[in-house]
């Protein structure tokens, strides 16, 4: 039986770093962990329900999504950096208002007594070089009843255009509405999962369809 390990956890300290950077005593560690989860949930919920709906009548929202949310905590400050692939959000006249709304939303959910929240949005240069955004794009295609093979092939093409060395996409579930679930995958280029020095980025994204829940996994071998 093969033993699996998380590609990002396997490379911590070599090519990867933690998304949450803080220190806490054991008695309050779980509270900080729940706080991080709540912050990420609030941000994702706001982006999907507020910004996405406001942009549906815009030209093109391809590449929409959150790549990664990094949280740094100090005694008197919480710093949150959101890596996004949505250029329309980053217009200067809209950016300040969105950040203020998002900050208020997070403060209402999280206990911020004697602490300030600093939010920042960073644009991802190669949008489809981020596995989270690529997995979300494939999920949108599956929700629109597009064939899983066409969805995976489109994901491969977009990842290649983002100047990556290799990409692997896997979809698991009741594909095409079959009674028995199965796993389908496709790979292009090199994806050396056993090499610690290889800069591998990974995402696991569930999507709920009329056939059930599909699991989408994306591995990307980055070019730097």
C-alpha positions as a Markdown table, in Angstrom:
| # | Residue | x | y | z |
|---|---|---|---|---|
| 1 | Unk | 0.0 | 0.0 | 0.0 |
| 2 | Unk | 1.5 | 3.3 | -1.0 |
| 3 | Unk | 2.1 | 6.0 | 1.6 |
| 4 | Unk | 1.1 | 9.5 | 0.7 |
| 5 | Unk | 2.4 | 12.8 | 2.1 |
| 6 | Unk | 1.2 | 16.4 | 1.6 |
| 7 | Unk | 3.4 | 18.0 | -1.1 |
| 8 | Unk | 3.6 | 21.3 | 0.8 |
| 9 | Unk | 4.2 | 19.9 | 4.3 |
| 10 | Unk | 6.9 | 17.7 | 2.8 |
| 11 | Unk | 8.8 | 20.8 | 1.7 |
| 12 | Unk | 8.4 | 23.1 | 4.7 |
| 13 | Unk | 11.7 | 24.7 | 5.4 |
| 14 | Unk | 13.1 | 23.9 | 2.0 |
| 15 | Unk | 11.0 | 25.6 | -0.7 |
| 16 | Unk | 7.8 | 26.2 | 1.3 |
| 17 | Unk | 6.9 | 28.3 | 4.3 |
| 18 | Unk | 3.9 | 28.4 | 6.6 |
| 19 | Unk | 0.8 | 30.4 | 5.7 |
| 20 | Unk | 0.3 | 31.3 | 9.3 |
| 21 | Unk | 3.2 | 32.8 | 11.3 |
| 22 | Unk | 2.6 | 33.3 | 15.0 |
| 23 | Unk | 3.5 | 31.8 | 18.4 |
| 24 | Unk | 1.1 | 30.8 | 21.2 |
| 25 | Unk | 1.1 | 29.0 | 24.4 |
| 26 | Unk | -0.4 | 25.5 | 24.4 |
| 27 | Unk | -3.5 | 26.6 | 26.4 |
| 28 | Unk | -4.5 | 29.2 | 23.7 |
| 29 | Unk | -3.1 | 27.5 | 20.6 |
| 30 | Unk | -6.5 | 26.1 | 19.6 |
| 31 | Unk | -8.1 | 29.5 | 19.9 |
| 32 | Unk | -5.5 | 31.0 | 17.6 |
| 33 | Unk | -6.1 | 28.2 | 15.1 |
| 34 | Unk | -9.9 | 28.7 | 15.1 |
| 35 | Unk | -9.2 | 32.5 | 14.7 |
| 36 | Unk | -7.1 | 31.8 | 11.6 |
| 37 | Unk | -9.8 | 29.6 | 10.2 |
| 38 | Unk | -12.5 | 32.2 | 10.8 |
| 39 | Unk | -10.4 | 34.9 | 9.1 |
| 40 | Unk | -9.9 | 32.8 | 6.0 |
| 41 | Unk | -13.6 | 31.8 | 6.0 |
| 42 | Unk | -14.7 | 35.5 | 6.2 |
| 43 | Unk | -12.4 | 36.6 | 3.4 |
| 44 | Unk | -13.4 | 33.7 | 1.1 |
| 45 | Unk | -17.1 | 34.2 | 1.8 |
| 46 | Unk | -16.9 | 38.0 | 1.2 |
| 47 | Unk | -15.0 | 37.6 | -2.1 |
| 48 | Unk | -17.4 | 34.9 | -3.4 |
| 49 | Unk | -20.6 | 36.5 | -2.4 |
| 50 | Unk | -19.9 | 40.2 | -2.7 |
| 51 | Unk | -17.2 | 40.8 | -5.2 |
| 52 | Unk | -18.1 | 37.9 | -7.5 |
| 53 | Unk | -21.7 | 39.0 | -7.8 |
| 54 | Unk | -20.7 | 42.6 | -8.5 |
| 55 | Unk | -18.5 | 41.5 | -11.4 |
| 56 | Unk | -20.9 | 39.1 | -13.1 |
| 57 | Unk | -22.1 | 41.9 | -15.3 |
| 58 | Unk | -18.5 | 42.9 | -16.1 |
| 59 | Unk | -16.6 | 41.8 | -19.2 |
| 60 | Unk | -14.6 | 38.7 | -18.1 |
| 61 | Unk | -14.0 | 37.2 | -14.7 |
| 62 | Unk | -11.7 | 34.4 | -15.8 |
| 63 | Unk | -8.8 | 34.2 | -13.4 |
| 64 | Unk | -11.0 | 35.2 | -10.5 |
| 65 | Unk | -10.1 | 33.7 | -7.1 |
| 66 | Unk | -7.9 | 33.7 | -4.1 |
| 67 | Unk | -4.5 | 32.0 | -4.4 |
| 68 | Unk | -3.3 | 32.1 | -0.8 |
| 69 | Unk | -4.1 | 34.0 | 2.5 |
| 70 | Unk | -1.1 | 34.6 | 4.8 |
| 71 | Unk | -1.6 | 35.6 | 8.4 |
| 72 | Unk | 1.1 | 37.1 | 10.6 |
| 73 | Unk | 0.2 | 37.8 | 14.3 |
| 74 | Unk | 1.8 | 40.0 | 16.9 |
| 75 | Unk | 0.6 | 41.0 | 20.4 |
| 76 | Unk | -1.1 | 44.2 | 19.1 |
| 77 | Unk | -1.6 | 43.5 | 15.4 |
| 78 | Unk | -2.9 | 41.0 | 12.9 |
| 79 | Unk | -1.5 | 41.3 | 9.4 |
| 80 | Unk | -3.4 | 39.5 | 6.6 |
| 81 | Unk | -2.0 | 39.4 | 3.0 |
| 82 | Unk | -4.4 | 38.2 | 0.3 |
| 83 | Unk | -2.9 | 36.9 | -2.9 |
| 84 | Unk | -5.5 | 37.3 | -5.6 |
| 85 | Unk | -5.8 | 36.8 | -9.4 |
| 86 | Unk | -8.6 | 39.3 | -10.0 |
| 87 | Unk | -7.3 | 42.4 | -11.8 |
| 88 | Unk | -10.7 | 44.2 | -11.7 |
| 89 | Unk | -10.6 | 44.3 | -7.9 |
| 90 | Unk | -7.2 | 45.9 | -7.8 |
| 91 | Unk | -8.2 | 49.2 | -9.5 |
| 92 | Unk | -7.1 | 52.0 | -7.2 |
| 93 | Unk | -10.5 | 53.7 | -6.9 |
| 94 | Unk | -12.1 | 50.4 | -5.8 |
| 95 | Unk | -9.3 | 48.8 | -3.8 |
| 96 | Unk | -9.4 | 51.1 | -0.8 |
| 97 | Unk | -13.2 | 50.7 | -0.4 |
| 98 | Unk | -13.1 | 46.9 | -0.8 |
| 99 | Unk | -10.3 | 46.6 | 1.8 |
| 100 | Unk | -12.2 | 48.7 | 4.3 |
| 101 | Unk | -15.4 | 46.6 | 3.9 |
| 102 | Unk | -13.4 | 43.4 | 4.2 |
| 103 | Unk | -11.7 | 44.7 | 7.3 |
| 104 | Unk | -15.0 | 45.6 | 9.0 |
| 105 | Unk | -16.4 | 42.2 | 8.1 |
| 106 | Unk | -13.5 | 40.4 | 9.7 |
| 107 | Unk | -13.6 | 42.5 | 12.8 |
| 108 | Unk | -17.2 | 41.6 | 13.4 |
| 109 | Unk | -16.4 | 37.9 | 13.3 |
| 110 | Unk | -13.1 | 37.9 | 15.2 |
| 111 | Unk | -12.3 | 39.1 | 18.7 |
| 112 | Unk | -10.0 | 42.1 | 18.0 |
| 113 | Unk | -9.7 | 43.6 | 21.5 |
| 114 | Unk | -6.4 | 45.6 | 21.8 |
| 115 | Unk | -5.4 | 44.4 | 18.3 |
| 116 | Unk | -5.4 | 46.1 | 14.9 |
| 117 | Unk | -6.1 | 44.3 | 11.7 |
| 118 | Unk | -4.1 | 45.2 | 8.6 |
| 119 | Unk | -5.3 | 43.9 | 5.3 |
| 120 | Unk | -3.4 | 43.9 | 2.1 |
| 121 | Unk | -4.2 | 42.6 | -1.4 |
| 122 | Unk | -1.4 | 41.4 | -3.7 |
| 123 | Unk | -1.9 | 40.6 | -7.3 |
| 124 | Unk | -0.7 | 37.3 | -8.6 |
| 125 | Unk | 1.3 | 37.8 | -11.8 |
| 126 | Unk | 0.9 | 34.4 | -13.4 |
| 127 | Unk | -2.7 | 33.8 | -12.4 |
| 128 | Unk | -3.0 | 30.2 | -13.7 |
| 129 | Unk | 0.4 | 29.3 | -12.3 |
| 130 | Unk | -1.4 | 29.2 | -8.9 |
| 131 | Unk | -3.0 | 25.8 | -8.2 |
| 132 | Unk | -5.9 | 27.2 | -6.1 |
| 133 | Unk | -7.1 | 29.5 | -8.9 |
| 134 | Unk | -6.6 | 26.8 | -11.5 |
| 135 | Unk | -8.6 | 24.3 | -9.5 |
| 136 | Unk | -11.4 | 26.8 | -8.9 |
| 137 | Unk | -11.5 | 27.5 | -12.7 |
| 138 | Unk | -11.8 | 23.7 | -13.4 |
| 139 | Unk | -14.6 | 23.5 | -10.8 |
| 140 | Unk | -16.5 | 26.3 | -12.6 |
| 141 | Unk | -16.2 | 24.3 | -15.9 |
| 142 | Unk | -17.5 | 21.1 | -14.2 |
| 143 | Unk | -20.5 | 23.1 | -12.7 |
| 144 | Unk | -21.3 | 24.3 | -16.2 |
| 145 | Unk | -21.6 | 20.7 | -17.4 |
| 146 | Unk | -18.4 | 20.8 | -19.5 |
| 147 | Unk | -16.8 | 17.4 | -20.1 |
| 148 | Unk | -14.2 | 16.6 | -17.5 |
| 149 | Unk | -11.6 | 15.8 | -20.2 |
| 150 | Unk | -12.1 | 19.2 | -21.8 |
| 151 | Unk | -11.9 | 20.8 | -18.4 |
| 152 | Unk | -8.6 | 19.1 | -17.5 |
| 153 | Unk | -7.1 | 19.8 | -21.0 |
| 154 | Unk | -8.1 | 23.5 | -20.7 |
| 155 | Unk | -6.4 | 23.6 | -17.2 |
| 156 | Unk | -3.2 | 22.1 | -18.7 |
| 157 | Unk | -3.2 | 24.7 | -21.5 |
| 158 | Unk | -3.6 | 27.6 | -19.1 |
| 159 | Unk | -0.9 | 26.3 | -16.8 |
| 160 | Unk | 1.5 | 25.9 | -19.7 |
| 161 | Unk | 0.8 | 29.5 | -20.7 |
| 162 | Unk | 1.7 | 30.6 | -17.1 |
| 163 | Unk | 5.3 | 29.5 | -17.7 |
| 164 | Unk | 5.4 | 26.4 | -15.5 |
| 165 | Unk | 7.7 | 23.4 | -15.9 |
| 166 | Unk | 4.9 | 20.8 | -15.4 |
| 167 | Unk | 1.3 | 20.3 | -14.2 |
| 168 | Unk | -0.7 | 17.4 | -13.0 |
| 169 | Unk | -4.5 | 17.5 | -12.6 |
| 170 | Unk | -6.7 | 14.8 | -10.9 |
| 171 | Unk | -10.5 | 14.6 | -10.7 |
| 172 | Unk | -12.2 | 12.0 | -8.5 |
| 173 | Unk | -15.9 | 11.3 | -8.0 |
| 174 | Unk | -18.9 | 10.1 | -10.1 |
| 175 | Unk | -17.5 | 11.4 | -13.3 |
| 176 | Unk | -20.0 | 11.7 | -16.1 |
| 177 | Unk | -22.7 | 10.6 | -13.7 |
| 178 | Unk | -21.5 | 7.0 | -13.5 |
| 179 | Unk | -22.8 | 4.9 | -10.6 |
| 180 | Unk | -19.2 | 3.9 | -9.5 |
| 181 | Unk | -16.8 | 6.7 | -8.6 |
| 182 | Unk | -13.4 | 6.7 | -10.2 |
| 183 | Unk | -10.2 | 8.8 | -10.5 |
| 184 | Unk | -9.0 | 10.4 | -13.8 |
| 185 | Unk | -5.8 | 12.3 | -14.1 |
| 186 | Unk | -3.6 | 14.0 | -16.7 |
| 187 | Unk | 0.0 | 15.3 | -16.6 |
| 188 | Unk | 2.1 | 17.5 | -18.8 |
| 189 | Unk | 5.7 | 18.2 | -18.3 |
| 190 | Unk | 7.7 | 17.2 | -15.1 |
| 191 | Unk | 6.2 | 17.0 | -11.7 |
| 192 | Unk | 8.9 | 15.5 | -9.4 |
| 193 | Unk | 7.0 | 14.9 | -6.2 |
| 194 | Unk | 9.8 | 13.1 | -4.4 |
| 195 | Unk | 12.4 | 15.9 | -4.9 |
| 196 | Unk | 12.3 | 18.2 | -1.9 |
| 197 | Unk | 14.2 | 21.0 | -3.7 |
| 198 | Unk | 11.6 | 21.0 | -6.5 |
| 199 | Unk | 9.3 | 24.0 | -6.1 |
| 200 | Unk | 5.9 | 22.2 | -6.2 |
| 201 | Unk | 2.7 | 24.0 | -5.4 |
| 202 | Unk | -0.5 | 22.0 | -4.6 |
| 203 | Unk | -4.2 | 22.5 | -4.1 |
| 204 | Unk | -7.1 | 20.3 | -3.2 |
| 205 | Unk | -10.5 | 21.7 | -4.0 |
| 206 | Unk | -13.9 | 20.1 | -3.5 |
| 207 | Unk | -16.8 | 21.0 | -5.7 |
| 208 | Unk | -20.5 | 20.0 | -5.2 |
| 209 | Unk | -22.3 | 19.0 | -8.5 |
| 210 | Unk | -25.6 | 17.4 | -9.4 |
| 211 | Unk | -23.7 | 14.0 | -9.5 |
| 212 | Unk | -22.2 | 14.4 | -6.1 |
| 213 | Unk | -19.0 | 15.9 | -4.7 |
| 214 | Unk | -15.9 | 15.9 | -7.0 |
| 215 | Unk | -12.4 | 16.2 | -5.6 |
| 216 | Unk | -10.0 | 18.3 | -7.7 |
| 217 | Unk | -6.3 | 18.1 | -7.1 |
| 218 | Unk | -3.7 | 20.2 | -8.9 |
| 219 | Unk | 0.1 | 19.9 | -8.7 |
| 220 | Unk | 2.2 | 22.5 | -10.4 |
| 221 | Unk | 6.0 | 22.5 | -10.8 |
| 222 | Unk | 7.0 | 26.1 | -10.8 |
| 223 | Unk | 9.7 | 27.7 | -12.9 |
| 224 | Unk | 11.5 | 29.4 | -10.0 |
